[in-house]
Amino acid sequence: MTPCGGITGGSQQDSVLVPYNDLEGFLDRVKREELVCVIIELVMGAAGIIPAEKAFLKGWREFCDGTGALLIFDEVVTGFRLGLSGAQGYQGVTPDLTALGKIIGGGLPIGAVCGKRDVWSAWMT
């Protein structure tokens, strides 16, 4: 994996990079991995505003349901901008956890993590 500013070597070592909007490529890349979670930015901003395809997200949801991995959506930028339910509502795919930021602080630096009750209950015990 190539070095990334601000991301520790251990985090890089424990991460698997996968192709965006390529479900077959994702499944091929992770078939021998034991994943705890998969995280995706629903609209890739740094690469030129590329939205995740609905079939790609549904495939990730099915993968996570089948393996027990958590599906986490990064909606730091997209949260509430495509509607009250963010990009996930627009796409019709529900994650286990959602990371939000920017807009919820009204311009102030703040963030939030939201998720399903059963995920939080398991984490809190």
OpenMM code with the backbone's topology and positions (N, CA, C; nanometers):
from openmm import Vec3, app, unit

residues = "MET THR PRO CYS GLY GLY ILE THR GLY GLY SER GLN GLN ASP SER VAL LEU VAL PRO TYR ASN ASP LEU GLU GLY PHE LEU ASP ARG VAL LYS ARG GLU GLU LEU VAL CYS VAL ILE ILE GLU LEU VAL MET GLY ALA ALA GLY ILE ILE PRO ALA GLU LYS ALA PHE LEU LYS GLY TRP ARG GLU PHE CYS ASP GLY THR GLY ALA LEU LEU ILE PHE ASP GLU VAL VAL THR GLY PHE ARG LEU GLY LEU SER GLY ALA GLN GLY TYR GLN GLY VAL THR PRO ASP LEU THR ALA LEU GLY LYS ILE ILE GLY GLY GLY LEU PRO ILE GLY ALA VAL CYS GLY LYS ARG ASP VAL TRP SER ALA TRP MET THR".split()
positions = [
    Vec3(0.0844, -0.1167, 0.0000),
    Vec3(0.0000, 0.0000, 0.0000),
    Vec3(0.0894, 0.1237, 0.0000),
    Vec3(0.0515, 0.2256, -0.0697),
    Vec3(0.1316, 0.3483, -0.0737),
    Vec3(0.1075, 0.4308, 0.0514),
    Vec3(0.2091, 0.5048, 0.0955),
    Vec3(0.1936, 0.5879, 0.2153),
    Vec3(0.0845, 0.6931, 0.1972),
    Vec3(0.0110, 0.7164, 0.3035),
    Vec3(-0.0953, 0.8160, 0.3026),
    Vec3(-0.0717, 0.9110, 0.4185),
    Vec3(-0.0732, 1.0402, 0.3938),
    Vec3(-0.0517, 1.1386, 0.4973),
    Vec3(-0.1532, 1.1276, 0.6097),
    Vec3(-0.1051, 1.1224, 0.7340),
    Vec3(-0.1936, 1.1195, 0.8491),
    Vec3(-0.2456, 0.9829, 0.8877),
    Vec3(-0.2158, 0.8813, 0.8109),
    Vec3(-0.2625, 0.7460, 0.8426),
    Vec3(-0.1425, 0.6644, 0.8869),
    Vec3(-0.1515, 0.6069, 1.0057),
    Vec3(-0.0384, 0.5330, 1.0611),
    Vec3(-0.0063, 0.4097, 0.9788),
    Vec3(0.1177, 0.3657, 0.9890),
    Vec3(0.1601, 0.2448, 0.9183),
    Vec3(0.0785, 0.1234, 0.9587),
    Vec3(0.0458, 0.1120, 1.0894),
    Vec3(-0.0352, 0.0001, 1.1368),
    Vec3(-0.1740, -0.0008, 1.0757),
    Vec3(-0.2336, 0.1173, 1.0647),
    Vec3(-0.3665, 0.1268, 1.0035),
    Vec3(-0.3601, 0.0885, 0.8564),
    Vec3(-0.2547, 0.1319, 0.7897),
    Vec3(-0.2394, 0.0960, 0.6488),
    Vec3(-0.2204, -0.0541, 0.6331),
    Vec3(-0.1436, -0.1116, 0.7241),
    Vec3(-0.1155, -0.2552, 0.7176),
    Vec3(-0.2419, -0.3384, 0.7420),
    Vec3(-0.3319, -0.2851, 0.8239),
    Vec3(-0.4548, -0.3567, 0.8577),
    Vec3(-0.5708, -0.3252, 0.7636),
    Vec3(-0.5442, -0.2496, 0.6587),
    Vec3(-0.6495, -0.2102, 0.5648),
    Vec3(-0.6312, -0.2798, 0.4305),
    Vec3(-0.7421, -0.2982, 0.3624),
    Vec3(-0.7417, -0.3562, 0.2284),
    Vec3(-0.8059, -0.2543, 0.1351),
    Vec3(-0.7319, -0.2092, 0.0371),
    Vec3(-0.7883, -0.1165, -0.0613),
    Vec3(-0.8557, -0.1954, -0.1723),
    Vec3(-0.9716, -0.1486, -0.2130),
    Vec3(-1.0477, -0.2184, -0.3164),
    Vec3(-1.0888, -0.1192, -0.4244),
    Vec3(-1.1170, -0.1677, -0.5447),
    Vec3(-1.1605, -0.0785, -0.6526),
    Vec3(-1.3001, -0.0219, -0.6245),
    Vec3(-1.3216, 0.1024, -0.6629),
    Vec3(-1.4490, 0.1718, -0.6416),
    Vec3(-1.5452, 0.1371, -0.7547),
    Vec3(-1.6690, 0.1109, -0.7187),
    Vec3(-1.7757, 0.0791, -0.8144),
    Vec3(-1.7470, -0.0457, -0.8966),
    Vec3(-1.6719, -0.1379, -0.8420),
    Vec3(-1.6383, -0.2628, -0.9107),
    Vec3(-1.6640, -0.3769, -0.8122),
    Vec3(-1.7888, -0.4253, -0.8089),
    Vec3(-1.8271, -0.5275, -0.7116),
    Vec3(-1.7465, -0.6548, -0.7294),
    Vec3(-1.7281, -0.6995, -0.8528),
    Vec3(-1.6491, -0.8205, -0.8762),
    Vec3(-1.5049, -0.8017, -0.8295),
    Vec3(-1.4476, -0.6853, -0.8559),
    Vec3(-1.3123, -0.6551, -0.8112),
    Vec3(-1.3030, -0.6541, -0.6591),
    Vec3(-1.4041, -0.5982, -0.5937),
    Vec3(-1.4099, -0.5976, -0.4480),
    Vec3(-1.4142, -0.7401, -0.3944),
    Vec3(-1.5081, -0.8198, -0.4457),
    Vec3(-1.5238, -0.9568, -0.3972),
    Vec3(-1.3982, -1.0394, -0.4220),
    Vec3(-1.3346, -1.0206, -0.5359),
    Vec3(-1.2111, -1.0919, -0.5658),
    Vec3(-1.0998, -1.0510, -0.4693),
    Vec3(-1.0916, -0.9219, -0.4415),
    Vec3(-0.9844, -0.8700, -0.3555),
    Vec3(-0.9979, -0.9161, -0.2104),
    Vec3(-1.1215, -0.9339, -0.1608),
    Vec3(-1.1416, -0.9656, -0.0192),
    Vec3(-1.1754, -1.1128, 0.0073),
    Vec3(-1.1743, -1.1955, -0.0949),
    Vec3(-1.2194, -1.3341, -0.0765),
    Vec3(-1.1361, -1.4126, 0.0242),
    Vec3(-1.0121, -1.3748, 0.0470),
    Vec3(-0.9274, -1.4453, 0.1429),
    Vec3(-0.9050, -1.3648, 0.2706),
    Vec3(-0.9787, -1.2567, 0.2856),
    Vec3(-0.9631, -1.1678, 0.4007),
    Vec3(-1.0740, -1.1932, 0.5033),
    Vec3(-1.0427, -1.1697, 0.6280),
    Vec3(-1.1434, -1.1722, 0.7338),
    Vec3(-1.1646, -1.0277, 0.7762),
    Vec3(-1.2697, -0.9676, 0.7251),
    Vec3(-1.2926, -0.8248, 0.7461),
    Vec3(-1.3833, -0.8002, 0.8660),
    Vec3(-1.3494, -0.6978, 0.9414),
    Vec3(-1.4326, -0.6535, 1.0524),
    Vec3(-1.5365, -0.5548, 1.0008),
    Vec3(-1.4960, -0.4727, 0.9053),
    Vec3(-1.5870, -0.3744, 0.8485),
    Vec3(-1.5412, -0.3366, 0.7086),
    Vec3(-1.6320, -0.2757, 0.6357),
    Vec3(-1.5989, -0.2125, 0.5087),
    Vec3(-1.6512, -0.0696, 0.5168),
    Vec3(-1.5695, 0.0231, 0.4709),
    Vec3(-1.6021, 0.1655, 0.4803),
    Vec3(-1.5977, 0.2248, 0.3397),
    Vec3(-1.6993, 0.3028, 0.3079),
    Vec3(-1.7030, 0.3647, 0.1763),
    Vec3(-1.7562, 0.5070, 0.1855),
    Vec3(-1.6954, 0.5936, 0.1075),
    Vec3(-1.7454, 0.7285, 0.0874),
    Vec3(-1.8466, 0.7189, -0.0273),
    Vec3(-1.9700, 0.7585, -0.0027),
    Vec3(-2.0764, 0.7354, -0.1001),
    Vec3(-2.0649, 0.8204, -0.2256),
    Vec3(-1.9998, 0.9316, -0.2140),
    Vec3(-1.9654, 1.0110, -0.3313),
    Vec3(-1.8182, 1.0447, -0.3159),
    Vec3(-1.7353, 0.9835, -0.4001),
    Vec3(-1.5913, 1.0035, -0.3906),
    Vec3(-1.5595, 1.1440, -0.4396),
    Vec3(-1.5276, 1.2325, -0.3453),
    Vec3(-1.5035, 1.3722, -0.3791),
    Vec3(-1.3654, 1.3988, -0.4348),
    Vec3(-1.2642, 1.3383, -0.3761),
    Vec3(-1.1260, 1.3659, -0.4159),
    Vec3(-1.0945, 1.3160, -0.5566),
    Vec3(-1.1760, 1.2286, -0.6095),
    Vec3(-1.1502, 1.1724, -0.7418),
    Vec3(-1.2372, 1.2362, -0.8497),
    Vec3(-1.3103, 1.3404, -0.8141),
    Vec3(-1.3897, 1.4092, -0.9163),
    Vec3(-1.5386, 1.3904, -0.9036),
    Vec3(-1.5918, 1.3782, -0.7861),
    Vec3(-1.7354, 1.3659, -0.7605),
    Vec3(-1.7938, 1.2429, -0.8318),
    Vec3(-1.7509, 1.1262, -0.7889),
    Vec3(-1.7985, 1.0000, -0.8465),
    Vec3(-1.8921, 0.9334, -0.7464),
    Vec3(-2.0203, 0.9219, -0.7791),
    Vec3(-2.1126, 0.8556, -0.6858),
    Vec3(-2.0975, 0.7036, -0.6908),
    Vec3(-2.1169, 0.6421, -0.5747),
    Vec3(-2.1182, 0.4957, -0.5696),
    Vec3(-2.2429, 0.4467, -0.6423),
    Vec3(-2.2280, 0.3395, -0.7176),
    Vec3(-2.3418, 0.2821, -0.7892),
    Vec3(-2.4268, 0.1991, -0.6938),
    Vec3(-2.5568, 0.2043, -0.7143),
    Vec3(-2.6509, 0.1345, -0.6261),
    Vec3(-2.6213, -0.0154, -0.6181),
    Vec3(-2.5936, -0.0782, -0.7305),
    Vec3(-2.5641, -0.2227, -0.7315),
    Vec3(-2.4367, -0.2529, -0.6529),
    Vec3(-2.3393, -0.1639, -0.6595),
    Vec3(-2.2144, -0.1786, -0.5849),
    Vec3(-2.2426, -0.1748, -0.4347),
    Vec3(-2.3208, -0.0763, -0.3909),
    Vec3(-2.3544, -0.0642, -0.2494),
    Vec3(-2.4383, -0.1827, -0.2008),
    Vec3(-2.5328, -0.2256, -0.2827),
    Vec3(-2.6156, -0.3417, -0.2447),
    Vec3(-2.5289, -0.4672, -0.2331),
    Vec3(-2.4309, -0.4799, -0.3219),
    Vec3(-2.3386, -0.5932, -0.3136),
    Vec3(-2.2571, -0.5908, -0.1859),
    Vec3(-2.2131, -0.4713, -0.1453),
    Vec3(-2.1404, -0.4582, -0.0178),
    Vec3(-2.2316, -0.4948, 0.0984),
    Vec3(-2.3584, -0.4503, 0.0932),
    Vec3(-2.4549, -0.4810, 0.1999),
    Vec3(-2.4729, -0.6330, 0.2104),
    Vec3(-2.4880, -0.6996, 0.0973),
    Vec3(-2.5036, -0.8452, 0.0969),
    Vec3(-2.3785, -0.9144, 0.1493),
    Vec3(-2.2609, -0.8657, 0.1097),
    Vec3(-2.1352, -0.9220, 0.1584),
    Vec3(-2.1284, -0.9104, 0.3107),
    Vec3(-2.1585, -0.7939, 0.3626),
    Vec3(-2.1518, -0.7722, 0.5073),
    Vec3(-2.2551, -0.8570, 0.5814),
    Vec3(-2.3748, -0.8662, 0.5279),
    Vec3(-2.4772, -0.9506, 0.5901),
    Vec3(-2.4322, -1.0965, 0.5939),
    Vec3(-2.3622, -1.1400, 0.4908),
    Vec3(-2.3177, -1.2787, 0.4827),
    Vec3(-2.1946, -1.3110, 0.5650),
    Vec3(-2.1125, -1.2095, 0.5940),
    Vec3(-1.9873, -1.2348, 0.6657),
    Vec3(-1.9866, -1.1823, 0.8085),
    Vec3(-2.0823, -1.0968, 0.8416),
    Vec3(-2.0849, -1.0373, 0.9746),
    Vec3(-2.0015, -0.9105, 0.9862),
    Vec3(-1.9411, -0.8671, 0.8770),
    Vec3(-1.8649, -0.7412, 0.8780),
    Vec3(-1.9627, -0.6237, 0.8859),
    Vec3(-1.9208, -0.5158, 0.9503),
    Vec3(-2.0036, -0.3959, 0.9561),
    Vec3(-1.9895, -0.3171, 0.8268),
    Vec3(-2.0995, -0.2631, 0.7801),
    Vec3(-2.0984, -0.1737, 0.6644),
    Vec3(-2.1040, -0.0313, 0.7177),
    Vec3(-2.0010, 0.0480, 0.6871),
    Vec3(-1.9909, 0.1844, 0.7377),
    Vec3(-1.9866, 0.2813, 0.6200),
    Vec3(-2.0763, 0.3791, 0.6237),
    Vec3(-2.0795, 0.4812, 0.5200),
    Vec3(-2.0179, 0.6093, 0.5733),
    Vec3(-1.9278, 0.6665, 0.4967),
    Vec3(-1.8684, 0.7959, 0.5257),
    Vec3(-1.9555, 0.9010, 0.4570),
    Vec3(-2.0372, 0.9686, 0.5370),
    Vec3(-2.1226, 1.0746, 0.4837),
    Vec3(-2.0821, 1.2089, 0.5434),
    Vec3(-1.9528, 1.2238, 0.5707),
    Vec3(-1.9028, 1.3492, 0.6246),
    Vec3(-1.9358, 1.4640, 0.5292),
    Vec3(-1.9244, 1.4403, 0.4020),
    Vec3(-1.9537, 1.5439, 0.3034),
    Vec3(-2.0982, 1.5332, 0.2527),
    Vec3(-2.1485, 1.4139, 0.2294),
    Vec3(-2.2794, 1.3976, 0.1653),
    Vec3(-2.3970, 1.3986, 0.2618),
    Vec3(-2.3733, 1.3795, 0.3918),
    Vec3(-2.4833, 1.3735, 0.4875),
    Vec3(-2.5747, 1.4942, 0.4779),
    Vec3(-2.7020, 1.4727, 0.4597),
    Vec3(-2.8082, 1.5737, 0.4517),
    Vec3(-2.8051, 1.6569, 0.3236),
    Vec3(-2.7039, 1.6424, 0.2426),
    Vec3(-2.6971, 1.7248, 0.1217),
    Vec3(-2.7814, 1.6678, 0.0071),
    Vec3(-2.8084, 1.5385, 0.0108),
    Vec3(-2.8926, 1.4777, -0.0925),
    Vec3(-3.0327, 1.4489, -0.0388),
    Vec3(-3.0624, 1.5002, 0.0787),
    Vec3(-3.1904, 1.4780, 0.1445),
    Vec3(-3.1666, 1.4509, 0.2915),
    Vec3(-3.2719, 1.4422, 0.3703),
    Vec3(-3.2585, 1.4211, 0.5147),
    Vec3(-3.1896, 1.2890, 0.5488),
    Vec3(-3.1981, 1.1925, 0.4606),
    Vec3(-3.1334, 1.0630, 0.4865),
    Vec3(-3.0012, 1.0488, 0.4117),
    Vec3(-2.9482, 1.1585, 0.3607),
    Vec3(-2.8172, 1.1578, 0.2960),
    Vec3(-2.8127, 1.0748, 0.1694),
    Vec3(-2.6916, 1.0406, 0.1291),
    Vec3(-2.6729, 0.9607, 0.0079),
    Vec3(-2.7283, 0.8199, 0.0260),
    Vec3(-2.7227, 0.7683, 0.1496),
    Vec3(-2.7748, 0.6332, 0.1725),
    Vec3(-2.9246, 0.6257, 0.1462),
    Vec3(-2.9995, 0.7305, 0.1811),
    Vec3(-3.1422, 0.7339, 0.1518),
    Vec3(-3.1665, 0.7449, 0.0027),
    Vec3(-3.0842, 0.8239, -0.0630),
    Vec3(-3.0941, 0.8395, -0.2081),
    Vec3(-3.0676, 0.7067, -0.2783),
    Vec3(-2.9690, 0.6314, -0.2288),
    Vec3(-2.9317, 0.5030, -0.2894),
    Vec3(-3.0193, 0.3877, -0.2415),
    Vec3(-3.0863, 0.4032, -0.1266),
    Vec3(-3.1728, 0.2972, -0.0755),
    Vec3(-3.0970, 0.1823, -0.0117),
    Vec3(-2.9788, 0.2092, 0.0422),
    Vec3(-2.8977, 0.1072, 0.1093),
    Vec3(-2.8656, 0.1593, 0.2485),
    Vec3(-2.8949, 0.0787, 0.3507),
    Vec3(-2.8745, 0.1204, 0.4889),
    Vec3(-2.7495, 0.0554, 0.5470),
    Vec3(-2.6573, 0.1378, 0.5983),
    Vec3(-2.5362, 0.0838, 0.6603),
    Vec3(-2.5607, 0.0469, 0.8065),
    Vec3(-2.4601, -0.0124, 0.8681),
    Vec3(-2.4665, -0.0390, 1.0115),
    Vec3(-2.4279, 0.0857, 1.0903),
    Vec3(-2.3312, 0.1610, 1.0386),
    Vec3(-2.2860, 0.2858, 1.0995),
    Vec3(-2.2679, 0.3920, 0.9920),
    Vec3(-2.2867, 0.5174, 1.0318),
    Vec3(-2.2663, 0.6305, 0.9414),
    Vec3(-2.1826, 0.7354, 1.0119),
    Vec3(-2.0798, 0.7852, 0.9438),
    Vec3(-1.9998, 0.8964, 0.9949),
    Vec3(-2.0500, 1.0247, 0.9298),
    Vec3(-2.0812, 1.1237, 1.0139),
    Vec3(-2.1297, 1.2529, 0.9662),
    Vec3(-2.0373, 1.3635, 1.0156),
    Vec3(-2.0383, 1.4744, 0.9471),
    Vec3(-1.9589, 1.5886, 0.9902),
    Vec3(-1.9973, 1.7112, 0.9127),
    Vec3(-1.9199, 1.8144, 0.9301),
    Vec3(-1.9323, 1.9408, 0.8590),
    Vec3(-2.0716, 2.0018, 0.8711),
    Vec3(-2.1699, 1.9499, 0.8023),
    Vec3(-2.3005, 2.0135, 0.7965),
    Vec3(-2.3708, 2.0117, 0.9328),
    Vec3(-2.3481, 1.9098, 1.0145),
    Vec3(-2.4183, 1.9048, 1.1433),
    Vec3(-2.3663, 2.0090, 1.2411),
    Vec3(-2.2493, 2.0651, 1.2144),
    Vec3(-2.1919, 2.1670, 1.3008),
    Vec3(-2.2164, 2.3085, 1.2523),
    Vec3(-2.2906, 2.3246, 1.1441),
    Vec3(-2.3178, 2.4577, 1.0929),
    Vec3(-2.1908, 2.5355, 1.0622),
    Vec3(-2.0904, 2.4654, 1.0130),
    Vec3(-1.9646, 2.5294, 0.9785),
    Vec3(-1.8569, 2.5137, 1.0846),
    Vec3(-1.8956, 2.4671, 1.2031),
    Vec3(-1.7984, 2.4429, 1.3091),
    Vec3(-1.7421, 2.3018, 1.2963),
    Vec3(-1.6198, 2.2790, 1.3412),
    Vec3(-1.5599, 2.1448, 1.3311),
    Vec3(-1.6233, 2.0489, 1.4312),
    Vec3(-1.7024, 1.9573, 1.3801),
    Vec3(-1.7719, 1.8590, 1.4635),
    Vec3(-1.8006, 1.7354, 1.3800),
    Vec3(-1.8214, 1.6251, 1.4443),
    Vec3(-1.8571, 1.5031, 1.3742),
    Vec3(-1.9464, 1.4169, 1.4601),
    Vec3(-2.0054, 1.3163, 1.4004),
    Vec3(-2.0923, 1.2239, 1.4721),
    Vec3(-2.0867, 1.0878, 1.4044),
    Vec3(-2.1076, 0.9854, 1.4835),
    Vec3(-2.1229, 0.8503, 1.4313),
    Vec3(-2.2615, 0.8030, 1.4726),
    Vec3(-2.3394, 0.7576, 1.3765),
    Vec3(-2.4759, 0.7117, 1.4005),
    Vec3(-2.4850, 0.5670, 1.3561),
    Vec3(-2.5779, 0.4933, 1.4149),
    Vec3(-2.5903, 0.3561, 1.3708),
    Vec3(-2.7106, 0.2835, 1.4261),
    Vec3(-2.7187, 0.1589, 1.3862),
    Vec3(-2.8277, 0.0723, 1.4278),
    Vec3(-2.8157, 0.0403, 1.5769),
    Vec3(-2.9285, 0.0299, 1.6420),
    Vec3(-2.9335, 0.0032, 1.7855),
    Vec3(-2.8573, -0.1246, 1.8229),
    Vec3(-2.8726, -0.2299, 1.7436),
    Vec3(-2.8058, -0.3557, 1.7791),
    Vec3(-2.6530, -0.3435, 1.7700),
    Vec3(-2.6031, -0.2623, 1.6798),
    Vec3(-2.4587, -0.2417, 1.6691),
    Vec3(-2.4084, -0.1666, 1.7915),
    Vec3(-2.4783, -0.0595, 1.8279),
    Vec3(-2.4376, 0.0183, 1.9466),
    Vec3(-2.4514, -0.0651, 2.0728),
    Vec3(-2.5599, -0.1438, 2.0834),
    Vec3(-2.5807, -0.2271, 2.2026),
    Vec3(-2.4674, -0.3265, 2.2187),
    Vec3(-2.4232, -0.3869, 2.1100),
    Vec3(-2.3135, -0.4836, 2.1166),
    Vec3(-2.1837, -0.4154, 2.1572),
    Vec3(-2.1637, -0.2934, 2.1111),
    Vec3(-2.0418, -0.2203, 2.1407),
    Vec3(-2.0412, -0.1702, 2.2848),
    Vec3(-2.1567, -0.1328, 2.3368),
    Vec3(-2.1658, -0.0736, 2.4697),
    Vec3(-2.1574, -0.1778, 2.5817),
    Vec3(-2.1739, -0.3044, 2.5503),
    Vec3(-2.1697, -0.4065, 2.6565),
    Vec3(-2.0327, -0.4695, 2.6674),
] * unit.nanometer
topology = app.Topology()
chain = topology.addChain("A")
for resn in residues:
    res = topology.addResidue(resn, chain)
    for name in ("N", "CA", "C"):
        topology.addAtom(name, app.Element.getBySymbol(name[0]), res)
